[in-house]
């Protein structure tokens, strides 16, 4: 009989609260694509996942890229003539453009405005901006703050460092019955943004707790990496093992109240695509499927032509399609415990199908076998649940020709995957399929 793989998901309230507590701990940390904020974040994740921490030195060649210099920041502000901080990094780490070079001096307001970024359409919000690969400096502030800056000159300070160091990422590998891998990846490079960054980390930790149960068919690789340069780095350093990845998802923005969204792999018809299509098709909420495009999160690196790995992306409202995206409004109040749990639940459903999905061969293919003498029909027929089970058995027998997977049988028959799997387990136990 086929083994049952993986257990049941934890209680919704407990899991949602654990995810929220983790997000609250991570929220104040100033992260970027390198630096101590990333290390601090990985250290907190290590309390729940035994991550292997990798430090890749500045200047290391990774395909067409090079590992940049490491950036850290201690403080930053804009002071008025009274010495009062009108913009204060200590109050909000979004105030500084990420990777701003160190700067100190007095600046005329007309020159300072060239280095200031606001959102006039949302005058209370602070935008999030980066300058990873261009050496400059800048501040992000609310439009209201800018409107209040009426003096001719301000004192500016960015107490940062940009120097030789390393890029840091975390990785954990869980071996399974086979060397075939399921890749689960999330970016860890954003500062205090809850949905676009921290929700993905929290979901990854919840998935780890789920799959870290025995037994499992697949091996699992968890990656916590800085966006873009992190996936490029991992692929450059692990090119030989990339072919072991048979399924994968990049996790991002899974805590908002919008409908769950799955973005297909570049292949478009990979098994992971079909699994999520099935899960969402059988969902009662406003879920959606997007075709692959070469813009987005790290799936575009895993799916690049030289790798073309079957890696999709899970999110809720897609990036850039909600006004709070990359702003201070993406805060602890923006994410929803119900949305977080729903995102985990759908990902667990997909993992369960991947674990159980396989093709069988009918060992008695010439006409229908006599099921009654094997006790496979209930003594009392006609009950609705009994009828479903009998039909699931007949569908599995009919399509178990070695080329139809259980997922395909579920899709063709219209029965739930669990019913088809239960029928397959029953038939395998009676040596009718193999």
ChimeraX attribute file (.defattr): number of C-alpha atoms within 10 A of each C-alpha:
attribute: neighborCount
match mode: 1-to-1
recipient: residues
	/A:1	13
	/A:2	13
	/A:3	10
	/A:4	16
	/A:5	19
	/A:6	19
	/A:7	14
	/A:8	11
	/A:9	16
	/A:10	13
	/A:11	9
	/A:12	16
	/A:13	11
	/A:14	11
	/A:15	19
	/A:16	22
	/A:17	14
	/A:18	16
	/A:19	22
	/A:20	22
	/A:21	13
	/A:22	17
	/A:23	23
	/A:24	15
	/A:25	12
	/A:26	25
	/A:27	20
	/A:28	16
	/A:29	17
	/A:30	25
	/A:31	27
	/A:32	22
	/A:33	29
	/A:34	29
	/A:35	22
	/A:36	17
	/A:37	23
	/A:38	25
	/A:39	19
	/A:40	15
	/A:41	21
	/A:42	23
	/A:43	16
	/A:44	13
	/A:45	20
	/A:46	16
	/A:47	9
	/A:48	12
	/A:49	19
	/A:50	13
	/A:51	19
	/A:52	13
	/A:53	16
	/A:54	14
	/A:55	13
	/A:56	19
	/A:57	17
	/A:58	17
	/A:59	15
	/A:60	14
	/A:61	15
	/A:62	16
	/A:63	11
	/A:64	7
	/A:65	13
	/A:66	15
	/A:67	22
	/A:68	23
	/A:69	22
	/A:70	21
	/A:71	25
	/A:72	23
	/A:73	23
	/A:74	11
	/A:75	14
	/A:76	23
	/A:77	23
	/A:78	22
	/A:79	18
	/A:80	19
	/A:81	11
	/A:82	7
	/A:83	10
	/A:84	12
	/A:85	16
	/A:86	15
	/A:87	23
	/A:88	19
	/A:89	20
	/A:90	13
	/A:91	10
	/A:92	17
	/A:93	23
	/A:94	26
	/A:95	25
	/A:96	27
	/A:97	22
	/A:98	28
	/A:99	27
	/A:100	24
	/A:101	20
	/A:102	17
	/A:103	16
	/A:104	13
	/A:105	10
	/A:106	15
	/A:107	15
	/A:108	12
	/A:109	15
	/A:110	10
	/A:111	10
	/A:112	18
	/A:113	13
	/A:114	10
	/A:115	14
	/A:116	18
	/A:117	21
	/A:118	22
	/A:119	16
	/A:120	13
	/A:121	9
	/A:122	16
	/A:123	15
	/A:124	16
	/A:125	21
	/A:126	26
	/A:127	25
	/A:128	24
	/A:129	19
	/A:130	17
	/A:131	14
	/A:132	17
	/A:133	9
	/A:134	10
	/A:135	11
	/A:136	16
	/A:137	18
	/A:138	22
	/A:139	29
	/A:140	27
	/A:141	25
	/A:142	22
	/A:143	20
	/A:144	16
	/A:145	16
	/A:146	18
	/A:147	9
	/A:148	9
	/A:149	14
	/A:150	10
	/A:151	10
	/A:152	12
	/A:153	17
	/A:154	23
	/A:155	18
	/A:156	20
	/A:157	16
	/A:158	22
	/A:159	16
	/A:160	17
	/A:161	18
	/A:162	17
	/A:163	12
	/A:164	13
	/A:165	18
	/A:166	21
	/A:167	26
	/A:168	23
	/A:169	27
	/A:170	24
	/A:171	18
	/A:172	18
	/A:173	16
	/A:174	16
	/A:175	16
	/A:176	16
	/A:177	10
	/A:178	11
	/A:179	14
	/A:180	17
	/A:181	23
	/A:182	25
	/A:183	22
	/A:184	22
	/A:185	25
	/A:186	28
	/A:187	25
	/A:188	30
	/A:189	27
	/A:190	25
	/A:191	25
	/A:192	27
	/A:193	31
	/A:194	30
	/A:195	29
	/A:196	30
	/A:197	26
	/A:198	33
	/A:199	29
	/A:200	30
	/A:201	29
	/A:202	27
	/A:203	26
	/A:204	26
	/A:205	20
	/A:206	22
	/A:207	19
	/A:208	19
	/A:209	14
	/A:210	18
	/A:211	22
	/A:212	16
	/A:213	13
	/A:214	12
	/A:215	14
	/A:216	22
	/A:217	20
	/A:218	23
	/A:219	20
	/A:220	24
	/A:221	18
	/A:222	21
	/A:223	25
	/A:224	27
	/A:225	28
	/A:226	25
	/A:227	19
	/A:228	17
	/A:229	20
	/A:230	26
	/A:231	24
	/A:232	22
	/A:233	23
	/A:234	19
	/A:235	18
	/A:236	16
	/A:237	15
	/A:238	11
	/A:239	11
	/A:240	9
	/A:241	10
	/A:242	18
	/A:243	13
	/A:244	15
	/A:245	20
	/A:246	19
	/A:247	23
	/A:248	25
	/A:249	25
	/A:250	24
	/A:251	29
	/A:252	28
	/A:253	28
	/A:254	33
	/A:255	32
	/A:256	27
	/A:257	16
	/A:258	17
	/A:259	18
	/A:260	25
	/A:261	22
	/A:262	26
	/A:263	25
	/A:264	26
	/A:265	28
	/A:266	23
	/A:267	16
	/A:268	16
	/A:269	12
	/A:270	17
	/A:271	19
	/A:272	24
	/A:273	26
	/A:274	17
	/A:275	21
	/A:276	26
	/A:277	19
	/A:278	20
	/A:279	17
	/A:280	21
	/A:281	14
	/A:282	11
	/A:283	12
	/A:284	7
	/A:285	11
	/A:286	11
	/A:287	18
	/A:288	16
	/A:289	16
	/A:290	14
	/A:291	13
	/A:292	19
	/A:293	13
	/A:294	12
	/A:295	9
	/A:296	16
	/A:297	19
	/A:298	28
	/A:299	30
	/A:300	23
	/A:301	23
	/A:302	26
	/A:303	20
	/A:304	13
	/A:305	10
	/A:306	8
	/A:307	13
	/A:308	17
	/A:309	25
	/A:310	25
	/A:311	30
	/A:312	31
	/A:313	25
	/A:314	24
	/A:315	24
	/A:316	23
	/A:317	21
	/A:318	22
	/A:319	17
	/A:320	10
	/A:321	8
	/A:322	12
	/A:323	12
	/A:324	21
	/A:325	20
	/A:326	22
	/A:327	22
	/A:328	23
	/A:329	19
	/A:330	22
	/A:331	17
	/A:332	18
	/A:333	9
	/A:334	15
	/A:335	22
	/A:336	19
	/A:337	19
	/A:338	15
	/A:339	20
	/A:340	27
	/A:341	23
	/A:342	19
	/A:343	26
	/A:344	26
	/A:345	18
	/A:346	17
	/A:347	20
	/A:348	19
	/A:349	18
	/A:350	20
	/A:351	24
	/A:352	21
	/A:353	22
	/A:354	20
	/A:355	16
	/A:356	21
	/A:357	17
	/A:358	16
	/A:359	20
	/A:360	21
	/A:361	19
	/A:362	20
	/A:363	16
	/A:364	13
	/A:365	15
	/A:366	7
	/A:367	8
	/A:368	10
	/A:369	15
	/A:370	11
	/A:371	16
	/A:372	10
	/A:373	8
	/A:374	10
	/A:375	10
	/A:376	16
	/A:377	16
	/A:378	14
	/A:379	9
	/A:380	7
	/A:381	11
	/A:382	10
	/A:383	9
	/A:384	9
	/A:385	10
	/A:386	15
	/A:387	14
	/A:388	17
	/A:389	19
	/A:390	18
	/A:391	17
	/A:392	26
	/A:393	23
	/A:394	18
	/A:395	20
	/A:396	27
	/A:397	25
	/A:398	16
	/A:399	21
	/A:400	23
	/A:401	17
	/A:402	13
	/A:403	12
	/A:404	16
	/A:405	18
	/A:406	25
	/A:407	24
	/A:408	20
	/A:409	23
	/A:410	20
	/A:411	15
	/A:412	11
	/A:413	17
	/A:414	11
	/A:415	16
	/A:416	17
	/A:417	23
	/A:418	16
	/A:419	16
	/A:420	27
	/A:421	24
	/A:422	15
	/A:423	24
	/A:424	27
	/A:425	19
	/A:426	17
	/A:427	23
	/A:428	18
	/A:429	13
	/A:430	15
	/A:431	13
	/A:432	19
	/A:433	23
	/A:434	19
